[in-house]
Amino acid sequence: MIYSKEVELMCPVAKGAKHEPAPIPEEGKWVHSKKIEDISGLTHGVGWCAPQQGACKLTLNVKEGIIEEALVETIGCSGMTHSAAMAAEILQGKTILEALNTDLVCDAINTAMRELFLQIVYGRTQSAFSDDGLPVGAGLEDLGKGLRSQVGTMYGTKKKGVRYLEMAEGYVTGIALDEDNEVIGYQFVSLGKMTDFIKNGDDPNTAWEKAKGQYGRVDDAVKIIDPRKE
Protein backbone atom coordinates (compact mmCIF):
# COMPACT_ATOMS: atom_id res chain seq x y z
CA MET A 1 0.00 0.00 0.00
CA ILE A 2 1.30 3.46 -0.89
CA TYR A 3 0.88 6.43 1.49
CA SER A 4 1.36 10.08 0.57
CA LYS A 5 4.22 12.02 2.14
CA GLU A 6 1.74 14.00 4.24
CA VAL A 7 0.28 10.83 5.74
CA GLU A 8 3.74 9.36 6.37
CA LEU A 9 4.67 12.42 8.44
CA MET A 10 1.56 12.15 10.63
CA CYS A 11 1.88 10.73 14.14
CA PRO A 12 -0.31 7.69 14.89
CA VAL A 13 -3.48 8.12 16.95
CA ALA A 14 -4.96 5.00 18.51
CA LYS A 15 -8.48 3.91 17.65
CA GLY A 16 -10.75 3.67 20.66
CA ALA A 17 -14.18 2.07 20.46
CA LYS A 18 -14.68 -0.70 17.92
CA HIS A 19 -17.37 0.47 15.52
CA GLU A 20 -19.14 -2.63 14.16
CA PRO A 21 -21.47 -2.34 11.18
CA ALA A 22 -25.13 -2.03 12.15
CA PRO A 23 -26.71 -5.49 12.36
CA ILE A 24 -29.27 -6.34 9.69
CA PRO A 25 -32.13 -8.87 9.99
CA GLU A 26 -31.46 -12.01 7.98
CA GLU A 27 -33.61 -15.12 8.07
CA GLY A 28 -34.52 -14.77 11.74
CA LYS A 29 -31.08 -13.57 12.91
CA TRP A 30 -29.32 -10.24 13.42
CA VAL A 31 -26.12 -10.29 11.36
CA HIS A 32 -23.09 -7.98 11.28
CA SER A 33 -22.48 -8.45 7.57
CA LYS A 34 -18.85 -7.91 6.55
CA LYS A 35 -18.45 -10.30 3.63
CA ILE A 36 -20.66 -11.35 0.74
CA GLU A 37 -21.11 -14.81 2.27
CA ASP A 38 -22.71 -13.14 5.31
CA ILE A 39 -25.75 -12.24 3.19
CA SER A 40 -28.89 -14.39 2.89
CA GLY A 41 -32.54 -13.70 2.02
CA LEU A 42 -35.34 -13.90 -0.52
CA THR A 43 -36.82 -10.76 -2.00
CA HIS A 44 -38.31 -9.10 -5.09
CA GLY A 45 -37.35 -5.99 -7.01
CA VAL A 46 -38.49 -4.08 -10.08
CA GLY A 47 -36.35 -2.52 -12.80
CA TRP A 48 -37.01 -0.45 -15.92
CA CYS A 49 -35.10 0.29 -19.11
CA ALA A 50 -33.76 3.67 -20.24
CA PRO A 51 -36.67 4.52 -22.59
CA GLN A 52 -39.01 3.09 -19.91
CA GLN A 53 -40.88 0.97 -22.41
CA GLY A 54 -40.46 -2.24 -20.42
CA ALA A 55 -40.15 -3.46 -16.84
CA CYS A 56 -38.75 -6.50 -15.04
CA LYS A 57 -39.72 -8.07 -11.73
CA LEU A 58 -36.81 -10.08 -10.38
CA THR A 59 -37.01 -12.53 -7.45
CA LEU A 60 -33.82 -13.90 -5.90
CA ASN A 61 -33.29 -16.45 -3.15
CA VAL A 62 -29.79 -15.90 -1.74
CA LYS A 63 -28.08 -18.33 0.65
CA GLU A 64 -24.70 -17.35 2.14
CA GLY A 65 -24.08 -14.86 -0.64
CA ILE A 66 -24.90 -17.26 -3.49
CA ILE A 67 -28.00 -16.90 -5.70
CA GLU A 68 -29.68 -20.30 -5.41
CA GLU A 69 -32.93 -19.37 -7.16
CA ALA A 70 -33.92 -16.70 -9.68
CA LEU A 71 -37.33 -15.82 -11.12
CA VAL A 72 -37.37 -13.28 -13.97
CA GLU A 73 -40.71 -11.80 -15.06
CA THR A 74 -40.93 -9.16 -17.80
CA ILE A 75 -43.56 -6.98 -19.42
CA GLY A 76 -43.82 -4.39 -22.17
CA CYS A 77 -40.89 -5.35 -24.39
CA SER A 78 -40.68 -8.41 -26.64
CA GLY A 79 -36.87 -8.43 -26.66
CA MET A 80 -36.78 -8.44 -22.88
CA THR A 81 -38.35 -11.91 -22.76
CA HIS A 82 -35.32 -13.30 -24.58
CA SER A 83 -32.99 -11.33 -22.32
CA ALA A 84 -34.82 -12.85 -19.34
CA ALA A 85 -34.09 -16.33 -20.66
CA MET A 86 -30.38 -15.52 -20.72
CA ALA A 87 -30.48 -13.81 -17.30
CA ALA A 88 -32.15 -16.86 -15.73
CA GLU A 89 -29.19 -18.97 -16.91
CA ILE A 90 -26.62 -16.39 -15.80
CA LEU A 91 -27.85 -15.52 -12.31
CA GLN A 92 -28.04 -18.77 -10.41
CA GLY A 93 -24.74 -19.83 -8.87
CA LYS A 94 -23.28 -16.33 -8.79
CA THR A 95 -22.65 -14.26 -5.69
CA ILE A 96 -24.85 -11.19 -5.46
CA LEU A 97 -21.75 -9.03 -6.06
CA GLU A 98 -20.92 -10.97 -9.23
CA ALA A 99 -24.51 -10.66 -10.41
CA LEU A 100 -24.53 -6.91 -9.75
CA ASN A 101 -21.47 -6.55 -11.98
CA THR A 102 -22.64 -8.93 -14.72
CA ASP A 103 -24.30 -7.68 -17.91
CA LEU A 104 -27.75 -9.24 -17.69
CA VAL A 105 -28.41 -8.27 -21.31
CA CYS A 106 -31.31 -5.88 -20.65
CA ASP A 107 -31.33 -2.49 -18.89
CA ALA A 108 -34.51 -3.34 -17.00
CA ILE A 109 -33.09 -6.61 -15.66
CA ASN A 110 -29.82 -4.91 -14.71
CA THR A 111 -31.77 -2.20 -12.87
CA ALA A 112 -33.85 -4.82 -11.05
CA MET A 113 -30.61 -6.55 -9.98
CA ARG A 114 -29.31 -3.25 -8.61
CA GLU A 115 -32.50 -2.64 -6.63
CA LEU A 116 -32.42 -6.18 -5.23
CA PHE A 117 -28.78 -5.87 -4.24
CA LEU A 118 -29.61 -2.78 -2.19
CA GLN A 119 -32.58 -4.45 -0.52
CA ILE A 120 -30.65 -7.59 0.34
CA VAL A 121 -27.49 -5.97 1.74
CA TYR A 122 -29.58 -3.57 3.85
CA GLY A 123 -31.63 -6.45 5.29
CA ARG A 124 -34.90 -5.43 3.62
CA THR A 125 -35.81 -8.92 2.39
CA GLN A 126 -39.14 -10.75 2.50
CA SER A 127 -37.52 -13.43 4.67
CA ALA A 128 -35.74 -11.09 7.13
CA PHE A 129 -37.64 -12.44 10.14
CA SER A 130 -38.25 -16.02 8.92
CA ASP A 131 -36.14 -18.59 10.78
CA ASP A 132 -33.71 -20.18 8.29
CA GLY A 133 -35.33 -18.18 5.49
CA LEU A 134 -37.43 -19.63 2.69
CA PRO A 135 -36.60 -22.88 0.87
CA VAL A 136 -35.27 -22.90 -2.66
CA GLY A 137 -38.44 -23.12 -4.73
CA ALA A 138 -40.29 -20.43 -2.78
CA GLY A 139 -39.86 -17.98 -5.66
CA LEU A 140 -41.68 -20.33 -7.99
CA GLU A 141 -44.67 -20.40 -5.64
CA ASP A 142 -45.35 -16.76 -6.55
CA LEU A 143 -46.56 -17.99 -9.93
CA GLY A 144 -49.31 -20.21 -8.53
CA LYS A 145 -50.33 -23.67 -9.67
CA GLY A 146 -50.27 -22.82 -13.37
CA LEU A 147 -46.73 -21.42 -13.17
CA ARG A 148 -47.76 -18.25 -15.01
CA SER A 149 -47.03 -14.63 -14.08
CA GLN A 150 -49.87 -12.48 -12.75
CA VAL A 151 -50.60 -10.03 -15.57
CA GLY A 152 -53.08 -7.18 -15.83
CA THR A 153 -53.67 -5.30 -19.09
CA MET A 154 -56.24 -2.50 -19.26
CA TYR A 155 -56.86 0.14 -21.93
CA GLY A 156 -59.13 3.18 -22.03
CA THR A 157 -59.96 6.31 -24.00
CA LYS A 158 -62.02 9.34 -23.07
CA LYS A 159 -64.28 8.84 -26.07
CA LYS A 160 -64.91 5.09 -25.81
CA GLY A 161 -64.18 4.23 -22.19
CA VAL A 162 -62.38 1.27 -20.66
CA ARG A 163 -61.42 -2.14 -22.03
CA TYR A 164 -60.30 -4.99 -19.77
CA LEU A 165 -57.90 -7.18 -21.77
CA GLU A 166 -56.13 -9.41 -19.26
CA MET A 167 -56.83 -10.10 -15.60
CA ALA A 168 -55.13 -12.29 -13.01
CA GLU A 169 -57.73 -14.94 -13.82
CA GLY A 170 -56.82 -14.95 -17.50
CA TYR A 171 -57.52 -13.60 -20.99
CA VAL A 172 -60.67 -11.45 -20.96
CA THR A 173 -63.15 -12.54 -23.65
CA GLY A 174 -66.10 -10.34 -22.73
CA ILE A 175 -66.98 -7.25 -20.68
CA ALA A 176 -70.44 -7.23 -19.10
CA LEU A 177 -72.32 -3.91 -19.29
CA ASP A 178 -75.53 -2.74 -17.60
CA GLU A 179 -78.27 -0.50 -19.03
CA ASP A 180 -76.05 2.55 -18.48
CA ASN A 181 -73.16 0.92 -20.37
CA GLU A 182 -71.15 0.67 -17.15
CA VAL A 183 -68.93 -2.37 -16.50
CA ILE A 184 -70.44 -4.83 -14.02
CA GLY A 185 -68.27 -7.88 -14.68
CA TYR A 186 -66.20 -9.80 -17.19
CA GLN A 187 -65.77 -13.21 -18.76
CA PHE A 188 -62.38 -14.83 -19.15
CA VAL A 189 -60.53 -17.96 -20.16
CA SER A 190 -57.51 -19.22 -18.26
CA LEU A 191 -55.00 -19.97 -21.01
CA GLY A 192 -52.77 -21.88 -18.59
CA LYS A 193 -55.60 -24.20 -17.57
CA MET A 194 -56.71 -24.56 -21.19
CA THR A 195 -53.21 -25.62 -22.23
CA ASP A 196 -53.06 -28.15 -19.38
CA PHE A 197 -56.43 -29.61 -20.42
CA ILE A 198 -55.18 -30.03 -24.00
CA LYS A 199 -51.92 -31.61 -22.77
CA ASN A 200 -54.03 -34.05 -20.76
CA GLY A 201 -55.99 -35.15 -23.83
CA ASP A 202 -58.96 -32.79 -24.23
CA ASP A 203 -59.71 -31.39 -27.68
CA PRO A 204 -59.26 -27.59 -27.95
CA ASN A 205 -62.99 -26.76 -27.92
CA THR A 206 -63.59 -28.84 -24.79
CA ALA A 207 -60.52 -27.34 -23.13
CA TRP A 208 -61.73 -23.82 -24.00
CA GLU A 209 -65.10 -24.43 -22.37
CA LYS A 210 -63.58 -26.01 -19.25
CA ALA A 211 -61.14 -23.11 -18.81
CA LYS A 212 -63.81 -20.39 -19.03
CA GLY A 213 -65.02 -18.38 -16.05
CA GLN A 214 -66.62 -15.10 -15.08
CA TYR A 215 -66.45 -12.45 -12.37
CA GLY A 216 -68.99 -9.91 -11.15
CA ARG A 217 -72.64 -9.55 -12.17
CA VAL A 218 -72.23 -11.06 -15.62
CA ASP A 219 -75.64 -12.77 -15.42
CA ASP A 220 -77.30 -9.35 -14.98
CA ALA A 221 -75.63 -7.84 -18.04
CA VAL A 222 -77.70 -6.07 -20.70
CA LYS A 223 -74.96 -6.84 -23.18
CA ILE A 224 -71.50 -8.35 -23.32
CA ILE A 225 -68.88 -6.88 -25.62
CA ASP A 226 -65.61 -8.27 -26.97
CA PRO A 227 -62.99 -5.83 -25.57
CA ARG A 228 -60.71 -6.34 -28.57
CA LYS A 229 -63.29 -5.78 -31.31
CA GLU A 230 -66.18 -3.70 -29.97
Number of C-alpha atoms within 10 A of each C-alpha: 2 6 8 7 8 7 10 10 9 8 7 8 6 6 7 6 6 6 7 9 10 10 13 18 23 29 23 14 15 14 17 15 20 10 9 15 14 15 25 28 29 29 21 21 20 20 22 20 18 10 8 12 11 20 22 27 20 26 23 28 28 26 23 15 22 23 22 19 21 24 21 22 21 24 16 12 15 10 12 23 17 13 18 22 14 15 23 16 11 16 24 19 16 16 19 28 14 15 21 19 11 15 13 22 16 24 21 28 29 24 23 24 29 19 17 26 20 13 18 27 20 16 24 19 25 18 21 23 17 15 11 15 22 18 12 16 13 16 20 16 10 14 14 10 10 13 11 15 15 14 14 13 12 11 11 10 8 6 6 8 11 15 20 22 21 20 18 14 19 22 20 24 20 23 26 25 20 16 10 7 13 13 20 17 20 25 23 21 23 21 18 16 18 22 16 14 18 15 12 10 10 15 12 14 11 13 22 18 11 15 19 19 15 18 14 13 14 20 13 13 19 13 14 20 15 16 19 11 5 10
